[in-house]
Amino acid sequence: MTAKTAGFVGLGLMGFPMAANLLGNGWEVTAWNRSAEALAELEKLGGNRSESVAGLRDQPVIIFMLPDLSYILDAAAPLLESWRSDAPLPGTTIIIMSSVSPAAVQEFGRTVHSASGGNAVVVDAPVSGGTKGAQDGTLAIMVGAAEEDFQRSLPVLQSMGATVRRMGNLGAGSLAKACNQLIVGTTTAALAEAAELAERSGMDVETLFEVLSGGLAGSRVLEIVGPRLAAKDYAPTGPAKFMHKDLKFVLESAEAAGAAVPMAAAGVELYRELIDQGLGDQDLAVVRQAIANLSDSSVSPLNYVRKQP
């Protein structure tokens, strides 16, 4: 990837600052986004717009940052159709930076290989660090790719993240992200439970979290999400509903590997309940409100179990 040119699809809460960091690091970025406002803002920073995803067909690397693989499949369909008619240059790389199913992204890789006449590859490179990490360019990026494809993608990934690691072949990045979400999702839920228990028992939550941060319970999740939990600040930095999706990827991967994941199973139930309560578009910290609502319901907190379809 000698020319520092890239296509970018998806300029949302995470995608826009990631694309902006590419521009800031000397990349020429041509982007497509469903809404025009974000494209106009990127143009002010020196970016270019494409009228379609298929218009990015000759970019050496095309980055997708959309909510899930279903959105990516829809967006990429005209691109792949273009490649079926006229194959791209060898080494063309699609980088999936969304949180997606490890198995499904491997299937997408096979589809891209076929559509491009074997000239294009897929790299999965989901991120952790939230909107602040995206803005600061300090994301942790977990990569699934063959070694050659990883090395070719490394310059563009290092322009968006501080920690970039190859975890294995295609799909391994998404599995690593699923493990990350298992820890983040269940830890946030545990902190939310602790906050509700403490407050309902007459304890100050901020004081509790302050003392917990100095002991073994201290963590980056407590440091970043703890203040929002204590303040009941649920303004979205990323919709909570996506945690349900991500934890289902944990269950999918665990079934394939023959691993028991009881915490992930409980998390899937809790975040499904959060969505059912209509809280899914708010910040991940809103899991505290979901727990508060359960506490006020006729469901016994000691007996809350749901079986998901």
N, C-alpha and C positions, 0 to 999 in steps of 0.2 A: 504494500500500500504506500507507494512512493509519493503520489500526489495527495496533498491534504485536502481532499474534497469528499463530502459525504452527503447522503440524503437522510432526511429525518422525518419520521411519520409519527405525529402525536405530540402536540405542544400544550399538554395539560399542566397540572401542578408540579409534576416531576419533569416532564419532557421539556418544557420551555427553559427552565434554568440549565438543564443538561445541554441543550442546543446552544444556549448563550455561552456556556463555558467552552464549547467547541470553537465558537467564533473568537472568544477571548484568547484561545490558544493557537490562533492562526489558521483554523480550518475554514474552508469555504463551504458553507452549509446551505443546501437547498431543501426546503421543507414543504410538507403538505399537512394540512390540518383541516378538520371539518368546519370549524368556525374561522372566519376571516380575521377577527380581531387579533388573535395571537400571531398570525402571520404578519400582520401590519407591524406589530411590536417587534417581531424578529427582524423585519426589514429595517427598522430604525437602528438596530444594532449591527447592520451590515449583512444580514442574511438575505437569501433569495427565496422566492416562493415558486412552487410547482402547482399547476392547475389540476394535476391528478397524480396518483401514486405511480401510474404507468409512466408518467413523465420523468420519474427517477431511474428509469431502466438502465441507463448507461453510467450511473454512479458506481464507483468501485466498492463502496460500502453503503448499505441502507439500514438505518437504525429504526426499529419499531418500538414505541413506548405507548402502548394502548392498554386498556384495562384487562383484557384477557385474550387468549388465543383466538376465540371466535371472532373478535373484532379485527384481529390481525389477518385471519383468513379472508374475511370479507374485503378488507382494504387491499390485500395483496393479490386478489384474484385477477384484476386487470393487468397487473405487473407480470404475473406468471403467464397469462395469455399472450402478452407481448413477447415474452421470452420463448414461448413455444413456436412462434412464427419466425423469430430472429434471435438466436441465442446470444446471451451477453458474453463479455470477454471472460476468459478463464480466470479464476480467482475472485470473481465477484462474490461479495459476502453480505448476507443478511444477518444482522445482529438483533436478536430478540431480547430486550431489556426489561420486559414486563415479567410479572410472576405468573407462570403458566405450568401446566401439567408436564412433568418430565417425560411421560410416555407420549403425550400428544405432540410435544415439540420434536421428538425423534421422528414421528410420522410426518410432520411438516417438513423436516429435513429431507426425507425421502421424496416428498412431493416436489420440493424445489429442485432437487437433483435431477429428477425426471423432466420437469418443465424446462429446465435450462440446458438440456443436453449434456448434463454433467459438469457445466461450467461454473455453477453457483453453489455455494455451501451456506448452511445455517449454523450460526453460533448462538448458544443461549447464554446470556450474561445478565441475569437479574441483579438488582442492587439492594443495598440496605443503607440506611442513613437518613431516610425521610427527606422532606423538602429542604431542611437546613443543609443536609449533606449534598443535595443536588445543587443548591445555590452556592455553597462554598467550594464545590468540586472535590469533596472529601468522601464521596461514596465508597462503600466496600462493594466490589463487583466480583461475583462468583461466576466463573466461566466454564461452560461445557463445550469442548471443541477438540478436534485433533490438534496435536502439537503445532503442526505447520499453520493451521488456520488460526490458532491462538496467537502465534507470533506475528502473523500478518495483521491481526486485529488489535494488538497491544497498544500501538500508538494512539489510536482513537479512543480506546477505553481509558488509557492513562490521562487523557485530557478531560475526563469527567470524574475520575475517582482517584482516591489516594491509595487504596489497597485493591490490587487486581490479582486474582489467583486463579490458575487453571485447576479445576476440581476433578477433571476426567473428560471423557468424550461427551458428545452432544447429549443433553439431558442431565448431566451431572451438576451443572450450574443451577438448574431449576430444583433439583433435589436438595442441594445445599441451601437454597432460599427457603424451601419447605421446612428444613430443619431450623433455620433462622426464625421463621414465622411460628413454629411450634414453641420456641422459647419466648418470643416477644408476646404472642397472643395469650399464652397461659400465664406468663409472669404479670402482664397487665391485668388480667382477670383476677389473679391472686391479690395484687395490690389494691384493686377495686374492692374486693371482698374485705380486705383488711381495713380499708378506709371506711366502708359502711359499718362494719362491726365496731370500729373505734368510735365513730361519731355517734352511733346509736347508744353507745355505752358511756357517753359523756366525755370522751377524750378528744383533744385537738389533733386533727389529722396532720397538719403541717408539722407539729412537734413530733408526732409519731414517725413521720417519714424522715425527719431530720436525724433522729436517733438511729433509725434503721439504716440510714445511709452510712453510718460510721461503723456498722458491724457486717456480719456475713451476708445479710440481706441486701447490702448495697449493690447496685448494678447500674448499667447505662439506662436500662428501662426505667428504673426508679428515678434516676437523675433527669431524664427527658420527659417521661410521661407523668411522673409523680406530681409535679406542680399542677398539671392540668387536672389530674384526679382530685387533688386537694381543693382546688378552686372551683371544681365542677365546670371547667372551661372545655366545652365540646365543639368549639369552632373548628371546622375540618382542616387538618393538615394532610389528610388522606382518609377516605371514607372507611368506616369501620366494617362495612359489609364485605369488603374484600378479604378480611381475615377469615371469614367463613369459607370462602373459596380456597384460600391458601391452606387452611387446615384440612380441607377435603383432599388436597393433593398429598398431604402427609399420610392420610388413611390409604389412599390409592397406592402410594409407594410402599407403605408398610405391608400391605397385603401382598404385593409383588415380592417383597424381600422376606416375608414370613416373620416380621417383627411385631411385637406387641407395643401399642402406643395408647395406653389408657388415658393419658393426659390430653392427647390430641382428640380422642373420641369425645371426651367431656367438653373440650373447647368447641368442637363442631356443634354440639347441642346448645351450648350457651350463646354462641354467636348467631345461630339460627333463631334462637329466642329473641336476641337483640333486633334482628331484621324484622321478625314478626311484630315486634313492638313499634315498628316504624322509625327506628333510630339509625338505620344503616348508613345514611348519608352524612352523619356527623362523625366527629373525630373518634379514633380508637378508644380514647378515654371514656367515651359514652357507655362503655360496658359497665361503668359504675352505676349509671342511671338504670340500665337494664336489671342490674342486681337489686337496686333500690326498689324497682317496680315489683320484682319477684318477692322481695321482703314484705311489701305491702299487700301482696295478693293472698288468696286463700291457699296457695301452694305452700306447704311446709318447707322452709329452707333446708331442712335435714333430709327431705325426701324428694327433692327436685331431680327428676330423671325424665328425659324425653328420648324417644326413639325416632330417629330421623329416617325418612324414606331413602 
